[in-house]
């Protein structure tokens, strides 16, 4: 029996009723990974480690333990360090590195009883929007293997969409959970910045990086998020808040609503900047239909404005590279990372090691970051970008006085072809226009599959909430998914 199309709750029922074991689920998933190797979603698989975790989960189940994720298979983006599996950030700089400890997010999911199937492909050091910038080679979109899956969490999105795992971890710096979720037709959520620990997450841009789950449905994302979110004294950016059950409101009408119109009282803002020039017709049509469906559920659609949307791209591509240049300075061939075999002195060792270890996109962003932080340019670029970041956050807060959630596209287009934008980095950066604002403001955002566009490639709708309003996002998405089946569609 194949378990590829089943969601977490369905797998949970099989395990609890002893119709399947964690070991059987793991073995089945490992076989699917092997037979789908051409997708290049997984970059490190260690069956003996996976089966050891599965046997441990079966022992816990035999003792009468239960839990939403106990015995459920998963995969981890190769940006999280893991004991036993290589942790390379999809870079030759860390080729062969195996961490002596687990990232906090991984550790939390391990304690919940999830069974790791291995590490998932991503853009190198999470820098990219297509998963083509990986030392392991590009990851292929299972809906159309001529198309990119999106990035940087492309391997995670592909693994879920192709039925290799019911859920996977991802990270979102400027849209790297939401965009691949949209292009692969799955659900993914980036929680409020500071919700999940970044301890053991290989850093790209520390003030933006945030972990989150990717799964088929909002319900599955909620179940996983319950175990990912939480205070961690090892990470000074994590907010200490009371524990929250993100699945508690699922299936429940809003306080002012009823079962026939469960979203009555919900105001959904539609930014005029998200629906103007640049949005492809084949993306807009399914989003308009999804918004109509939300209106039928009782939601009120409100026109709003986020006037500095266009400034999010230049602001992000100053701030993120600046932080990357600082974070990646440690990989110098002395303290960490690859060391060149050929060099004549210390300077040439640094140059050769970093040139060989880092890919071109990472080198480009390090150089941009070093430039904007340099003497004479810091005030002109980096400081101004931080001021714009604050203004963008203020735009969102002004919008939330008129609405409860914000809706719009995730990406201006459906997935593009492999290699189509590789020669033009600026064109690639423009694909993030709708996701960067929420990241700069630290807001929670998610992608919900709403249909298909050109060449039968998936389309996702973005929902953005105010700080720590993940439950409201998930509740809204869940009600939409109860009346539609886009999240249940599979490539084969």
C-alpha positions as CSV (number, residue, x, y, z in Angstrom):
1,X,0.0,0.0,0.0
2,X,1.2,3.5,-0.9
3,X,0.6,6.3,1.6
4,X,1.7,9.1,-0.8
5,X,-1.5,11.0,-1.0
6,X,-2.5,10.9,2.7
7,X,-2.5,13.9,5.0
8,X,-1.2,13.9,8.6
9,X,-4.6,13.2,10.1
10,X,-5.2,10.3,7.8
11,X,-1.8,8.8,8.6
12,X,-2.4,9.4,12.3
13,X,-5.6,7.3,12.1
14,X,-3.8,4.5,10.4
15,X,-1.1,4.5,13.1
16,X,-3.5,4.8,16.0
17,X,-5.7,2.0,14.7
18,X,-2.7,-0.2,14.0
19,X,-3.4,-0.4,10.3
20,X,0.1,0.7,9.6
21,X,3.3,1.1,11.6
22,X,5.8,4.0,11.6
23,X,8.3,1.6,10.1
24,X,6.0,0.7,7.2
25,X,5.3,4.4,6.5
26,X,9.0,5.1,6.5
27,X,9.9,2.2,4.3
28,X,7.2,3.2,1.8
29,X,8.4,6.8,1.8
30,X,12.0,5.7,1.2
31,X,10.9,3.6,-1.8
32,X,9.1,6.6,-3.3
33,X,12.2,8.8,-2.7
34,X,14.3,6.3,-4.6
35,X,11.9,6.0,-7.5
36,X,11.5,9.8,-7.7
37,X,15.3,10.5,-7.6
38,X,15.0,12.4,-11.0
39,X,13.2,15.2,-9.2
40,X,16.4,15.8,-7.1
41,X,14.3,16.8,-4.0
42,X,16.4,14.9,-1.4
43,X,20.1,15.5,-1.2
44,X,21.0,13.1,1.7
45,X,19.1,10.0,2.6
46,X,20.3,7.6,5.4
47,X,17.8,4.7,5.5
48,X,19.3,3.2,8.6
49,X,18.9,6.4,10.6
50,X,15.3,6.9,9.3
51,X,14.3,3.3,10.2
52,X,15.9,3.7,13.7
53,X,13.7,6.7,14.3
54,X,10.7,4.8,12.9
55,X,11.3,1.8,15.3
56,X,11.6,4.2,18.2
57,X,8.2,5.8,17.2
58,X,6.7,2.3,17.0
59,X,7.9,1.6,20.5
60,X,6.3,4.8,21.8
61,X,3.1,3.8,20.1
62,X,3.2,0.4,21.6
63,X,3.4,2.0,25.0
64,X,0.2,3.8,24.3
65,X,1.7,7.2,23.5
66,X,0.0,9.3,20.9
67,X,0.5,12.7,19.3
68,X,-0.2,14.5,16.1
69,X,3.2,13.8,14.6
70,X,4.3,10.6,16.3
71,X,5.5,8.2,13.6
72,X,4.8,10.7,10.8
73,X,7.5,10.9,8.1
74,X,9.0,14.3,7.2
75,X,12.0,16.0,5.5
76,X,14.2,18.9,6.5
77,X,15.5,21.7,4.3
78,X,19.2,21.4,4.1
79,X,19.5,24.8,5.9
80,X,18.8,23.1,9.2
81,X,21.7,21.2,10.8
82,X,21.0,17.6,11.7
83,X,22.9,14.9,13.5
84,X,23.6,11.9,11.2
85,X,22.6,13.6,7.9
86,X,24.9,16.0,6.1
87,X,24.2,19.7,6.6
88,X,25.6,21.6,3.7
89,X,23.2,24.5,2.9
90,X,23.4,23.1,-0.6
91,X,26.9,24.5,-0.9
92,X,30.3,23.1,-1.7
93,X,31.6,25.3,1.1
94,X,30.1,22.8,3.6
95,X,30.4,19.7,1.5
96,X,30.4,16.6,3.7
97,X,29.7,18.5,6.9
98,X,27.8,16.5,9.5
99,X,26.6,18.5,12.6
100,X,27.1,17.2,16.1
101,X,23.7,18.6,17.1
102,X,20.2,19.1,15.8
103,X,18.7,22.5,15.0
104,X,16.1,23.5,17.6
105,X,13.2,23.1,15.1
106,X,14.5,19.7,14.1
107,X,14.9,18.7,17.8
108,X,11.3,19.8,18.6
109,X,9.9,17.7,15.7
110,X,12.1,14.7,16.8
111,X,10.7,14.9,20.3
112,X,7.2,15.0,18.9
113,X,8.0,11.7,17.2
114,X,8.3,12.7,13.6
115,X,10.5,10.4,11.5
116,X,13.1,12.2,9.3
117,X,13.6,10.9,5.8
118,X,16.6,13.1,5.2
119,X,17.7,16.5,3.9
120,X,16.0,18.4,1.1
121,X,17.5,20.5,-1.7
122,X,17.5,24.2,-1.6
123,X,19.2,27.2,-3.2
124,X,22.7,27.6,-1.8
125,X,22.6,29.2,1.6
126,X,18.8,29.9,0.9
127,X,19.8,32.5,-1.7
128,X,17.5,32.1,-4.7
129,X,14.0,32.0,-6.0
130,X,14.1,28.9,-8.3
131,X,16.2,26.2,-6.6
132,X,18.6,26.3,-9.5
133,X,21.4,27.8,-7.3
134,X,22.3,24.5,-5.6
135,X,25.6,22.7,-5.5
136,X,23.5,19.5,-5.8
137,X,21.9,20.7,-9.1
138,X,18.4,22.0,-9.8
139,X,15.3,20.6,-8.2
140,X,12.5,19.8,-10.7
141,X,8.8,20.8,-10.4
142,X,6.7,17.6,-10.3
143,X,3.9,19.2,-12.1
144,X,6.2,19.9,-15.1
145,X,9.8,18.9,-14.9
146,X,10.7,21.6,-17.4
147,X,9.7,24.2,-14.8
148,X,11.4,25.4,-11.7
149,X,9.8,24.6,-8.3
150,X,10.6,28.0,-6.8
151,X,13.0,28.7,-4.0
152,X,14.8,28.6,-1.9
153,X,12.8,25.9,-0.2
154,X,12.2,24.1,-3.5
155,X,13.2,20.7,-2.4
156,X,10.7,20.9,0.5
157,X,7.9,22.0,-1.8
158,X,8.7,19.3,-4.4
159,X,8.8,16.5,-1.7
160,X,5.3,17.4,-0.5
161,X,3.8,18.0,-3.9
162,X,5.2,14.7,-5.2
163,X,3.9,12.8,-2.2
164,X,7.4,11.9,-0.9
165,X,6.5,13.3,2.5
166,X,3.3,14.6,4.2
167,X,5.2,17.6,5.5
168,X,8.6,19.3,5.4
169,X,10.4,22.2,7.0
170,X,11.3,25.3,5.1
171,X,12.7,28.7,5.7
172,X,11.4,32.0,4.5
173,X,13.7,35.1,4.2
174,X,11.9,37.0,1.5
175,X,9.3,34.5,0.3
176,X,11.2,31.2,0.3
177,X,8.3,29.2,1.8
178,X,5.4,30.9,0.2
179,X,6.8,31.2,-3.4
180,X,7.8,27.5,-3.9
181,X,4.5,26.4,-2.2
182,X,2.6,28.5,-4.7
183,X,4.6,27.2,-7.7
184,X,4.2,23.6,-6.6
185,X,0.6,23.7,-5.5
186,X,0.9,23.1,-1.8
187,X,0.3,25.0,1.4
188,X,3.1,26.7,3.3
189,X,3.2,29.3,6.1
190,X,5.9,31.7,7.3
191,X,5.0,32.6,10.9
192,X,5.7,35.9,12.6
193,X,9.4,36.7,12.8
194,X,10.6,35.5,16.2
195,X,8.1,32.6,16.5
196,X,10.5,29.8,15.7
197,X,14.0,29.4,16.9
198,X,16.8,30.1,14.4
199,X,19.3,28.0,16.5
200,X,20.9,25.5,14.2
201,X,19.5,27.2,11.1
202,X,22.4,28.2,8.9
203,X,22.1,31.9,8.6
204,X,21.4,34.0,5.5
205,X,19.9,37.2,6.8
206,X,19.4,37.1,10.5
207,X,16.7,39.8,10.8
208,X,14.6,38.1,8.2
209,X,15.2,34.3,8.3
210,X,12.2,32.4,9.8
211,X,11.3,28.7,9.8
212,X,7.9,27.3,8.9
213,X,6.1,24.2,7.7
214,X,5.1,23.1,4.2
215,X,2.3,20.6,3.7
216,X,-0.7,19.8,1.6
217,X,-3.3,21.6,3.8
218,X,-3.7,24.4,6.3
219,X,-4.7,21.8,8.9
220,X,-1.4,19.9,8.4
221,X,0.5,23.1,8.6
222,X,-1.2,24.0,11.9
223,X,-0.4,20.6,13.4
224,X,3.3,21.0,12.5
225,X,3.5,24.6,13.5
226,X,2.3,23.6,17.0
227,X,5.6,21.8,17.4
228,X,7.9,24.3,15.7
229,X,6.9,27.4,17.5
230,X,8.1,28.1,21.1
231,X,10.6,30.0,23.2
232,X,14.3,29.1,23.0
233,X,16.8,30.7,25.3
234,X,19.5,29.8,22.8
235,X,18.1,32.3,20.3
236,X,17.8,35.9,21.4
237,X,15.3,36.8,18.6
238,X,12.6,34.3,19.8
239,X,9.6,36.0,21.4
240,X,8.5,34.4,24.7
241,X,4.7,34.0,24.5
242,X,2.1,31.6,25.9
243,X,1.8,28.4,24.0
244,X,-0.9,28.4,21.3
245,X,-2.8,25.6,19.6
246,X,-2.9,26.7,16.0
247,X,-5.3,24.0,15.1
248,X,-7.9,24.9,17.8
249,X,-9.9,27.3,15.6
250,X,-9.9,25.1,12.5
251,X,-13.5,24.1,11.5
252,X,-14.9,26.7,13.9
253,X,-16.8,29.7,12.6
254,X,-15.6,33.1,13.6
255,X,-17.1,34.6,16.8
256,X,-19.5,36.8,14.7
257,X,-20.3,34.1,12.2
258,X,-22.3,30.9,11.6
259,X,-21.7,27.5,9.9
260,X,-23.3,28.7,6.7
261,X,-21.1,31.8,6.6
262,X,-18.2,30.9,8.8
263,X,-16.1,33.9,7.8
264,X,-18.7,36.6,8.4
265,X,-17.1,39.6,10.0
266,X,-13.7,38.9,8.4
267,X,-12.4,41.9,6.4
268,X,-9.9,40.9,3.7
269,X,-7.8,43.7,2.2
270,X,-6.9,43.7,-1.4
271,X,-3.9,45.9,-2.1
272,X,-4.3,47.8,-5.4
273,X,-0.5,47.4,-5.9
274,X,-0.8,43.6,-5.9
275,X,-3.4,43.5,-8.7
276,X,-1.9,46.0,-11.2
277,X,0.6,45.9,-14.0
278,X,2.9,42.9,-13.9
279,X,0.4,40.3,-12.6
280,X,-0.2,37.7,-15.3
281,X,-3.8,37.0,-16.3
282,X,-3.5,33.3,-15.8
283,X,-2.5,34.0,-12.1
284,X,-5.1,36.7,-11.5
285,X,-8.1,34.6,-12.7
286,X,-7.8,31.7,-10.1
287,X,-7.1,34.3,-7.4
288,X,-10.2,36.3,-8.3
289,X,-12.2,33.0,-8.1
290,X,-10.7,32.2,-4.7
291,X,-11.6,35.6,-3.4
292,X,-15.2,35.1,-4.7
293,X,-15.3,31.9,-2.7
294,X,-14.1,33.6,0.4
295,X,-16.8,36.2,-0.1
296,X,-19.4,33.5,-0.3
297,X,-18.1,32.2,3.0
298,X,-19.0,35.6,4.5
299,X,-15.8,37.6,4.2
300,X,-15.9,41.2,3.2
301,X,-13.4,42.3,0.5
302,X,-11.9,45.8,1.1
303,X,-9.7,47.8,-1.3
304,X,-6.5,48.9,0.5
305,X,-3.1,50.3,-0.5
306,X,0.4,49.4,0.3
307,X,2.1,52.3,-1.4
308,X,5.7,51.3,-0.9
309,X,5.4,47.8,-2.4
310,X,7.8,48.6,-5.2
311,X,10.4,49.8,-2.7
312,X,10.5,46.4,-1.0
313,X,12.7,44.9,-3.7
314,X,15.6,47.5,-3.5
315,X,15.3,47.6,0.3
316,X,15.4,43.8,0.6
317,X,18.3,43.4,-1.8
318,X,20.4,45.9,0.3
319,X,19.5,44.6,3.7
320,X,19.6,40.8,3.0
321,X,23.0,40.8,1.2
322,X,24.5,43.1,3.9
323,X,23.5,40.6,6.6
324,X,24.7,37.7,4.4
325,X,28.1,39.2,3.9
326,X,28.5,39.4,7.6
327,X,27.1,35.9,8.4
328,X,29.1,34.2,5.7
329,X,32.4,35.9,6.6
330,X,33.1,33.0,9.0
331,X,33.4,30.6,6.0
332,X,37.0,31.4,5.2
333,X,38.8,28.1,5.0
334,X,40.4,28.6,8.4
335,X,37.6,28.5,11.0
336,X,34.8,26.9,8.9
337,X,34.2,25.4,5.5
338,X,36.1,24.4,2.4
339,X,39.8,25.1,2.2
340,X,41.5,25.3,-1.2
341,X,44.3,22.9,-2.0
342,X,46.3,25.4,-4.0
343,X,47.4,28.7,-2.5
344,X,50.6,30.6,-1.8
345,X,49.8,32.8,1.2
346,X,47.0,33.6,3.6
347,X,45.3,36.0,1.2
348,X,45.3,33.6,-1.7
349,X,44.0,30.9,0.6
350,X,41.0,33.1,1.6
351,X,40.4,34.0,-2.0
352,X,40.7,30.5,-3.5
353,X,38.7,28.8,-0.7
354,X,35.8,31.2,-0.9
355,X,35.8,31.3,-4.7
356,X,35.7,27.5,-4.9
357,X,33.3,27.0,-2.0
358,X,30.6,29.6,-2.8
359,X,28.5,29.6,-6.0
360,X,28.1,32.7,-8.2
361,X,24.8,33.9,-6.7
362,X,26.2,33.7,-3.1
363,X,29.4,35.5,-4.3
364,X,27.2,38.2,-5.9
365,X,25.2,38.8,-2.7
366,X,28.3,38.8,-0.5
367,X,29.9,41.4,-2.7
368,X,26.8,43.6,-2.8
369,X,26.5,43.3,1.0
370,X,30.1,44.2,1.6
371,X,29.7,47.2,-0.7
372,X,26.6,48.7,1.0
373,X,28.3,48.2,4.4
374,X,31.5,49.8,3.4
375,X,32.7,53.2,4.6
376,X,31.1,56.0,2.5
377,X,28.2,53.9,1.4
378,X,26.6,52.6,4.6
379,X,24.6,55.8,5.1
380,X,23.7,56.1,1.5
381,X,22.4,52.5,1.1
382,X,22.1,50.4,4.2
383,X,20.8,53.0,6.5
384,X,18.3,54.3,3.9
385,X,17.1,50.7,3.2
386,X,16.4,50.3,7.0
387,X,14.4,53.5,7.0
388,X,12.4,52.3,4.0
389,X,11.9,48.9,5.8
390,X,10.3,50.8,8.7
391,X,8.0,52.7,6.3
392,X,6.9,49.5,4.7
393,X,6.0,48.1,8.1
394,X,4.0,51.2,8.9
395,X,2.1,50.8,5.6
396,X,1.0,47.3,6.7
397,X,-0.1,48.6,10.1
398,X,-2.1,51.4,8.4
399,X,-3.7,48.8,6.2
400,X,-4.7,46.6,9.2
401,X,-6.8,49.4,10.5
402,X,-9.1,48.8,7.5
403,X,-8.9,45.0,7.3
404,X,-8.1,41.8,9.3
405,X,-6.1,39.9,6.6
406,X,-4.5,40.9,3.3
407,X,-4.9,38.7,0.2
408,X,-3.2,38.7,-3.1
409,X,-0.9,36.7,-5.4
410,X,2.3,35.1,-4.2
411,X,4.1,35.3,-7.5
412,X,3.4,37.4,-10.6
413,X,3.5,34.3,-12.8
414,X,3.3,30.6,-12.6
415,X,6.5,28.6,-12.5
416,X,8.9,29.6,-15.3
417,X,11.1,27.2,-17.3
418,X,14.5,26.0,-16.0
419,X,17.2,28.4,-17.1
420,X,14.7,31.1,-18.3
421,X,15.8,33.7,-15.8
422,X,19.3,32.5,-14.8
423,X,21.1,35.0,-17.0
424,X,19.2,38.0,-15.6
425,X,19.4,38.1,-11.7
426,X,17.3,41.3,-11.6
427,X,14.4,39.6,-13.4
428,X,14.6,36.7,-10.9
429,X,14.5,39.2,-8.0
430,X,11.4,40.8,-9.4
431,X,9.5,37.5,-8.9
432,X,9.6,38.3,-5.1
433,X,7.6,41.6,-5.4
434,X,4.6,40.4,-3.5
435,X,6.3,38.4,-0.7
436,X,9.1,40.8,0.3
437,X,7.0,43.3,2.1
438,X,5.7,40.9,4.7
439,X,9.2,39.6,5.3
440,X,10.6,43.1,5.8
441,X,7.8,43.8,8.3
442,X,8.2,40.5,10.1
443,X,4.5,39.6,9.4
444,X,3.1,36.1,9.1
445,X,2.1,35.0,5.6
446,X,1.1,31.9,3.8
447,X,0.4,30.4,0.4
448,X,-2.8,28.5,-0.4
449,X,-3.3,26.6,-3.7
450,X,-6.2,28.1,-5.7
451,X,-5.9,26.6,-9.1
452,X,-3.8,26.4,-12.2
453,X,-2.5,28.8,-14.8
454,X,-0.6,28.5,-18.1
455,X,0.7,25.0,-19.0
456,X,-1.3,23.6,-16.1
457,X,1.1,25.0,-13.6
458,X,-0.1,25.7,-10.0
459,X,-1.2,29.1,-8.7
460,X,-1.1,30.1,-5.0
461,X,-3.0,32.9,-3.2
462,X,-1.1,34.7,-0.5
463,X,-2.7,35.6,2.9
464,X,-0.9,38.0,5.2
465,X,-1.9,38.6,8.8
466,X,-0.9,41.0,11.6
467,X,1.7,39.9,14.1
468,X,1.0,36.6,15.8
469,X,-2.3,36.1,13.9
470,X,-1.3,32.7,12.4
471,X,-4.4,31.1,13.8
472,X,-6.6,33.5,11.8
473,X,-4.7,32.9,8.6
474,X,-4.9,29.1,9.1
475,X,-8.6,29.2,10.0
476,X,-9.4,31.2,6.9
477,X,-7.3,28.9,4.6
478,X,-8.9,25.9,6.2
479,X,-12.5,27.1,5.5
480,X,-11.5,27.8,1.9
481,X,-9.9,24.3,1.6
482,X,-13.0,22.6,3.0
483,X,-15.0,23.9,0.0
484,X,-12.3,23.3,-2.6
485,X,-10.0,20.5,-3.6
486,X,-7.0,22.3,-5.1
487,X,-4.8,21.3,-2.2
488,X,-5.7,17.6,-2.8
489,X,-4.6,17.6,-6.5
490,X,-1.4,15.6,-7.2
491,X,0.9,15.7,-10.2
492,X,0.3,12.0,-11.0
